[in-house]
C-alpha cells in the first residue's frame, strides 16, 4: 500500500520542494474568501484548513473540496463557479500544479 503523505513533493533541478497540504488549503481558503458572496468557510471534520480538504493523486493531480457559508446576495451557482475559478487560478499561480477539480459544498447561509 502507498504511503499517505501530508505534503506535495515537487522535484526541481536543485532538489525537492515539499509543500504541505495545509499550505495548499490556505491558498484555496484565501482565494475562496476573496470571492463576493462567500461569507466564511464551514467547520467540517478532517480538513487541513477550516473548510478545505486537499487530495493528491499518485500522478500529482490535485482535487480540492471547499465547504462554504454563503450570503443570500448572489446566486449560489454563480458564487460557486467564481470560487472554482479563483481557487484553480490561485493554486496554479502559487504552486504550479494541475488542479483537476474544485468541489464546492454550500454548507449553509450566513445570516447577517
C-alpha positions in Angstrom: 0.0 0.0 0.0 1.2 3.5 -0.8 2.4 5.8 2.0 0.0 8.5 2.9 1.7 11.9 2.7 0.8 15.3 4.2 2.7 17.3 1.6 3.2 17.6 -2.1 6.7 16.9 -3.5 7.9 18.9 -6.4 11.2 17.7 -7.9 13.3 20.5 -9.2 16.9 20.7 -10.6 18.3 21.8 -7.2 16.4 19.3 -5.1 12.9 18.6 -3.8 10.4 21.2 -2.7 7.9 20.0 -0.1 4.6 21.9 0.2 2.2 20.9 3.0 -1.5 20.2 2.2 -2.1 22.9 4.9 -0.3 25.5 2.7 -2.4 24.4 -0.3 -5.5 24.6 1.8 -4.6 28.1 3.0 -4.1 29.3 -0.6 -7.5 27.8 -1.5 -9.1 29.3 1.6 -7.9 32.8 0.9 -8.9 32.6 -2.8 -12.4 31.5 -1.9 -12.9 34.1 0.8 -12.0 36.8 -1.7 -15.0 35.9 -3.9 -18.0 38.2 -3.3 -20.8 36.1 -1.7 -18.6 33.9 0.3 -19.1 34.7 4.0 -16.9 32.1 5.6 -15.5 28.6 5.5 -17.6 25.9 7.3 -16.2 23.8 10.1 -16.2 20.2 8.9 -14.1 17.3 10.2 -10.9 16.1 8.6 -9.9 19.3 6.9 -6.3 20.6 6.5 -7.6 24.2 6.9 -11.1 25.1 8.2 -13.5 24.0 5.4 -10.8 22.8 3.0 -9.9 19.3 2.0 -7.0 18.6 -0.3 -6.4 15.3 -2.1 -3.4 14.5 -4.4 -3.4 11.6 -6.8 -0.3 9.4 -7.3 0.5 11.3 -10.5 0.4 14.7 -8.8 -3.1 16.0 -9.8 -4.9 17.9 -7.0 -8.5 17.9 -6.0 -9.8 20.5 -3.5 -13.1 20.4 -1.6 -14.4 23.6 -0.1 -17.2 23.8 2.4 -18.6 27.3 2.4 -21.1 29.5 4.1 -22.6 31.9 1.5 -24.6 35.1 1.7 -28.0 35.5 0.1 -26.9 38.4 -2.0 -26.0 36.3 -5.1 -26.8 33.1 -6.9 -25.2 30.1 -5.1 -24.3 28.6 -8.5 -22.6 31.8 -9.7 -20.6 32.2 -6.5 -19.6 28.5 -6.6 -18.3 28.9 -10.2 -16.4 32.0 -9.3 -14.8 30.1 -6.3 -13.8 27.3 -8.6 -12.1 29.6 -11.0 -10.4 31.7 -8.2 -9.1 28.6 -6.4 -7.7 26.9 -9.5 -6.0 30.1 -10.6 -4.5 30.8 -7.2 -3.2 27.3 -6.6 -1.7 27.1 -10.1 -0.1 30.5 -9.8 1.4 29.8 -6.3 2.4 26.2 -6.7 2.2 25.3 -10.4 0.3 22.1 -10.1 -2.7 20.9 -12.0 -6.0 21.2 -10.1 -8.3 18.6 -11.6 -11.4 19.7 -9.6 -12.6 22.2 -7.1 -15.7 20.8 -5.5 -17.8 23.4 -3.7 -20.2 22.4 -0.9 -22.6 25.0 0.3 -22.7 24.1 4.0 -25.0 26.9 5.0 -26.1 30.5 4.7 -24.6 33.3 6.8 -27.2 35.4 8.4 -26.3 39.0 9.0 
